[in-house]
Amino acid sequence: MNRVLLVRHAEPHVDIDLPAAEWSLTPRGVASTQRLAVTLKDANASLIVASPERKAIETARILAGELNLPIEQDERFSEQGAEAGQFLTDYAEFRALVRHHFDHPDKVVLRRESSHAASERFAAALRARFDSSGRATPSPPVIVSHGRIMASWLAALTGSGAWDIWTVLRLPDLLDVDLDTGTFRAVNIPLV
């Protein structure tokens, strides 16, 4: 089976004075990532590849320390529209904007990138992780990324709705993706 283990970063401390890419993990986020590492111990992962955003790197470092795995960074796993911009403090307004973003995948709704373009960027980064035959290494990589871009890519892979995927993702979350069948399953993580 050709697999990828997708991890959505753990809970960040929201600081409206900083770009989201600079947010660090909360103590609860650190604790839940430690629990996630226990869940990943039997996955036989080969490597952790993380978005360079601080919350993703901190999540990856905790996992790497617990699992004794190397970490690489790949900016193509960064969140869609991750550059600095206006932060929406009204969560309902933010959710409505994200819904519009997913409902119009070819339109730029959030900053400078459409949902479709973000999905293509994510897919290209994954393809780069495979050898020339298109097969993954025997041990799956762990990709630490972000909710919107993960949901966009998973929707393209499975034909599911990106909004439906995004609304059930937790902080952190672990998804075991079978690239041969175009399916995924959420892995139960004991959270804090």
FENQUICOR-V514508 format. One record per residue. RES is the residue in one small letter. PSI is psi in whole degrees, -180 to 180 (NA if undefined). D_FIRST is the distance of its C-alpha to the first C-alpha in Angstrom with 1 decimal. Layout:
BEGIN
res->[RES/RES]
psi->[PSI/PSI]
d_first->[D_FIRST/D_FIRST]
END
This chain:
BEGIN
res->[m/n/r/v/l/l/v/r/h/a/e/p/h/v/d/i/d/l/p/a/a/e/w/s/l/t/p/r/g/v/a/s/t/q/r/l/a/v/t/l/k/d/a/n/a/s/l/i/v/a/s/p/e/r/k/a/i/e/t/a/r/i/l/a/g/e/l/n/l/p/i/e/q/d/e/r/f/s/e/q/g/a/e/a/g/q/f/l/t/d/y/a/e/f/r/a/l/v/r/h/h/f/d/h/p/d/k/v/v/l/r/r/e/s/s/h/a/a/s/e/r/f/a/a/a/l/r/a/r/f/d/s/s/g/r/a/t/p/s/p/p/v/i/v/s/h/g/r/i/m/a/s/w/l/a/a/l/t/g/s/g/a/w/d/i/w/t/v/l/r/l/p/d/l/l/d/v/d/l/d/t/g/t/f/r/a/v/n/i/p/l/v]
psi->[135/107/154/138/113/131/124/135/161/175/123/160/115/119/105/-10/-6/151/149/-31/-16/3/138/170/149/165/-38/-38/-40/-48/-42/-30/-36/-38/-38/-40/-38/-42/-35/-12/-36/4/-11/40/152/-26/153/128/126/150/147/-1/143/-45/-34/-43/-42/-41/-47/-41/-39/-47/-46/-41/-42/-33/-4/51/150/155/138/155/144/112/-19/-13/6/158/151/129/41/-11/164/143/-178/130/130/113/-17/110/-37/-41/-41/-47/-40/-40/-42/-41/-45/-41/-47/-34/-20/70/-20/0/140/109/-45/108/-123/15/134/164/-42/-45/-39/-42/-42/-40/-45/-45/-41/-40/-41/-44/-35/-18/-5/156/-180/-19/-6/9/145/167/162/-31/131/146/153/122/119/116/-146/159/-52/-44/-37/-46/-40/-46/-44/-37/-42/-38/-43/-17/6/170/131/-40/-45/-37/-50/-40/-16/-4/138/174/104/174/155/124/129/112/124/107/-23/-38/-10/38/163/160/143/137/131/125/127/113/164/NA]
d_first->[0.0/3.8/6.0/9.8/12.3/15.4/18.7/21.9/24.8/27.2/30.6/32.9/36.7/37.9/40.7/42.2/44.1/40.9/38.2/35.1/33.3/35.7/35.3/34.5/32.9/35.2/35.7/33.7/30.8/30.9/31.0/28.1/25.9/26.9/25.7/22.4/22.1/22.5/19.6/17.4/18.6/16.0/13.0/13.2/13.5/14.8/17.1/18.7/19.7/22.4/24.7/28.2/29.8/31.5/29.8/26.3/27.4/29.1/26.0/24.0/26.8/26.9/23.2/23.5/26.6/25.2/22.0/23.6/21.3/22.5/23.0/23.2/24.7/23.9/26.4/24.2/22.6/26.1/27.2/28.5/32.2/32.2/35.4/38.6/40.1/42.0/40.5/40.8/42.2/42.3/38.9/39.6/40.4/37.2/35.1/37.1/36.4/32.7/32.7/34.8/32.3/29.4/31.7/32.7/29.5/31.4/34.4/35.0/35.8/35.0/36.5/35.5/32.0/30.8/27.7/26.4/27.2/25.6/22.3/22.5/23.3/20.3/18.0/19.8/19.3/15.5/15.7/17.9/15.3/13.2/14.8/16.8/14.2/12.4/9.3/9.0/10.3/8.6/10.0/9.5/12.9/15.1/17.0/20.4/22.0/24.2/24.4/25.7/23.5/20.3/21.7/22.6/19.2/17.4/20.1/19.5/15.8/16.4/20.0/21.1/24.3/24.2/27.2/25.6/22.7/25.1/27.5/25.3/23.8/25.5/26.6/24.4/21.3/17.6/14.9/11.2/9.8/6.7/7.7/6.6/8.9/11.1/11.5/12.2/14.0/16.8/16.9/20.4/22.4/25.9/27.9/31.5]
END
